Amino acid sequence: MWYGGPGGGWSCCVVAELIMEIREAVEEAVNSETLLQIQSQVQEKLKHWSQSFSNAFQSGKFEEAVISVQRMTYYVRVNDEIMKKL
C-alpha cells in the first residue's frame, strides 16, 4: 500500500510519481474494500491540500495556492477513477 507522507514541500516529480503509484494501486485493487482504503487516503490528501490552499491564499502566497490547487486536481482525478471502479 502506498503512503503519501505529509505532502508539504514535495517537488512536482515526486508528486507525479506518487500519483502514478496511487493509480497503479487503484488498477490492481481486487475488491471494493481495498478501493475504499485507497479512497480514504486520497480524501485525506485532498483535505491537506485544501487546507494548504486556504492558508496560502489567506497569506497572499498565491504561487503556493496555485500549487495546492494543482495537487488537489490530481487527487480529485484519482478519486474519480476510484468511484468508477466501485
C-alpha positions as CSV (number, residue, x, y, z in Angstrom):
1,M,0.0,0.0,0.0
2,W,1.3,3.5,-0.8
3,Y,1.6,6.3,1.7
4,G,1.8,9.9,0.6
5,G,3.6,11.3,3.7
6,P,2.8,14.8,4.9
7,G,2.8,16.3,1.4
8,G,4.4,19.6,2.2
9,G,7.3,20.8,0.0
10,W,7.3,18.0,-2.5
11,S,8.6,18.5,-5.9
12,C,6.4,18.1,-9.0
13,C,8.3,14.9,-9.9
14,V,7.8,13.3,-6.5
15,V,4.1,14.1,-6.6
16,A,3.8,12.8,-10.2
17,E,5.4,9.5,-9.1
18,L,3.1,9.3,-6.1
19,I,0.0,9.8,-8.3
20,M,1.3,7.1,-10.6
21,E,1.7,4.7,-7.7
22,I,-1.8,5.5,-6.5
23,R,-3.3,4.9,-9.9
24,E,-1.5,1.6,-10.1
25,A,-2.9,0.6,-6.8
26,V,-6.4,1.5,-7.9
27,E,-5.9,-0.6,-11.1
28,E,-4.6,-3.5,-9.1
29,A,-7.2,-3.4,-6.4
30,V,-9.0,-6.7,-6.2
31,N,-12.0,-5.7,-4.1
32,S,-14.1,-2.7,-3.0
33,E,-12.5,-2.8,0.5
34,T,-9.1,-2.0,-1.0
35,L,-10.5,0.7,-3.1
36,L,-12.2,2.3,-0.1
37,Q,-8.9,2.2,1.8
38,I,-7.2,4.0,-1.1
39,Q,-10.1,6.4,-1.4
40,S,-9.8,7.3,2.3
41,Q,-6.1,8.1,1.9
42,V,-6.9,10.2,-1.2
43,Q,-9.5,12.1,0.7
44,E,-7.0,12.8,3.5
45,K,-4.6,14.3,0.9
46,L,-7.4,16.4,-0.5
47,K,-8.1,17.8,3.0
48,H,-4.4,18.5,3.4
49,W,-4.1,20.4,0.1
50,S,-7.4,22.2,0.7
51,Q,-6.1,23.5,4.0
52,S,-2.7,24.3,2.3
53,F,-4.6,26.3,-0.3
54,S,-6.6,28.2,2.3
55,N,-3.5,29.1,4.3
56,A,-1.5,30.2,1.3
57,F,-4.3,32.2,-0.2
58,Q,-5.0,34.0,3.1
59,S,-1.3,34.7,3.5
60,G,-1.1,36.1,0.0
61,K,1.2,33.3,-1.1
62,F,-0.5,32.9,-4.4
63,E,2.1,30.7,-6.1
64,E,1.7,28.2,-3.2
65,A,-2.1,28.5,-3.6
66,V,-1.8,27.6,-7.2
67,I,0.4,24.6,-6.4
68,S,-2.2,23.4,-3.9
69,V,-5.0,23.6,-6.5
70,Q,-2.8,21.6,-8.9
71,R,-2.3,18.9,-6.2
72,M,-6.0,18.8,-5.4
73,T,-6.8,18.3,-9.1
74,Y,-4.5,15.3,-9.2
75,Y,-6.3,13.7,-6.2
76,V,-9.8,14.6,-7.5
77,R,-9.0,12.7,-10.7
78,V,-7.7,9.7,-8.8
79,N,-10.9,9.8,-6.6
80,D,-13.0,9.8,-9.8
81,E,-11.1,6.7,-11.0
82,I,-11.9,5.0,-7.8
83,M,-15.6,5.9,-8.0
84,K,-15.8,4.4,-11.4
85,K,-14.5,1.1,-10.1
86,L,-16.7,0.9,-7.0
